[in-house]
Amino acid sequence: MGGLFEKEAAALAADLVALRRSLHTAPEVGLHLPGTQALVLDALAGTGLSVRTGENLSSVVAVLDGAGPGPTVVLRGDMDALPVRERTGLPFAAEGEAMHACGHDLHTAGLIGAVRLLAARREEISGSVVFMFQPGEEGYDGAGLMLDEGLLDATPRPPDAAYALHVVADLPAGRCYTRPGPIMASYGVLEVTVTGRGGHGGRPHEALDPIPVAAEAATALQTYVTRRFDAFEPVVVTVGEFHAGTAPNVIPEHAVFRAGVRSFSDPVTERLAAELPALVEGIAAAHGARAEATFETVLPATVNSPEHAALFAETARALFGDDRFEELPRPRIGSEDFSRVLRRVPGAYGYLGAAPADAPGHPSGNHSPTAVFDDSVTPDAARLLAALAWQHVGPSPAPPSTHRTGDTHD
């Protein structure tokens, strides 16, 4: 497999980098990306794939049917940008209030490359490949919406495997990473309103100040995590918002805070959803105040099938050499809506380093306004995605999965 798609990917390199830079100069945020969708549709023209677009979001689902029956594989590339003003100084830097600070422009171009690599060998393919061009990964649950709109029904045979690749701005360019089991965290939001009794800042005994109550509750969250969970069962709670008061000499009636909560298994997430609101409400009651606390699970953990993570590792090593693959020793703490796909279809999610070789010091990470991605890795992304699909639908495919759509892989 070492030379699989190597020459073809090299021949596509200039076009894929040009496409990536066109996407980078015109970033769009959220679920509705008309300009980005138009660029993708134009890049798909002439490939012979069947293409459909989303009804409630600017998604594109393109299906490549091979010469005969066989497995179905999903490959995902997300397309949306972030509401970040770019400060990279690149000649193709975006202007305005949005930026491809997470590298989704590379993902989109890489997936277009995979389309072209596989379409050129359609006659050798037994099965189908579903190319999932997804908006709204950055907090809009675009993957969930695409599932609702029938992503997994794009082919008569339900998908047997699914793969996604994410570039990372501060990892060495060209190095690939994954791991079996959890690879990214679940994400939930704890929202708390503490109600006391407003009054004069000089006479706090006549009021019931909600601020110290809310502050005590926010601090108690950290003690709760360290004393209620095994140290090898990670839970991360971050109070990212705290709002109260209008003037320094006025005790307000309300204090509000919101916390992001991350973990790596459904049982832990369920405990957090039940126990965190009860903890906060109990602390408020102890002070004679009242707390209203809600917990919303936004995304489940991203969990790789061990078999498909092993196939990802095997494929990366075969394509690029042992020195360009590393198994992650632990999950990364961010969250990802591809988790929803992996709950329905066994598969794997992995990373591709994209730090520029000439970056001074420690390069900026994803989501930074100064994040720079080395887009020379885009053909490698295309090649890896295409090769992962090829492992299932090529002339000597990997053994087909016995998965049934609807199973949960936690």
Secondary structure, DSSP 8 states (H G I E B T S, - for coil): -TTTTHHHHHHHHHHHHHHHHHHHHS--BSS--HHHHHHHHHHHTTS--EEEE-SSS--EEEEEE-SEEEEEEEEEEE--BBS----S--TT---SS-B-TT-HHHHHHHHHHHHHHHHTTGGG-EEEEEEEEE--TTTS-HHHHHHHTTGGGSSSS--SEEEEEEEEEEEETT-EEE-SEEEE--EEEEEEEEE-B-EETT-GGGSB-HHHHHHHHHHHHHHHHHHHS-TTS--EEEEEEEEE-SSTTEE-SEEEEEEEEE-SSHHHHHHHHHHHHHHHHHHHHHTT-EEEEEEEEEE--EEE-HHHHHHHHHHHHHHH-GGGEEE-SS-BS---THHHHHTTS-EEEEEEEEE-TT--SS---TT-TT----GGGHHHHHHHHHHHHHHHHSSS--------TT----
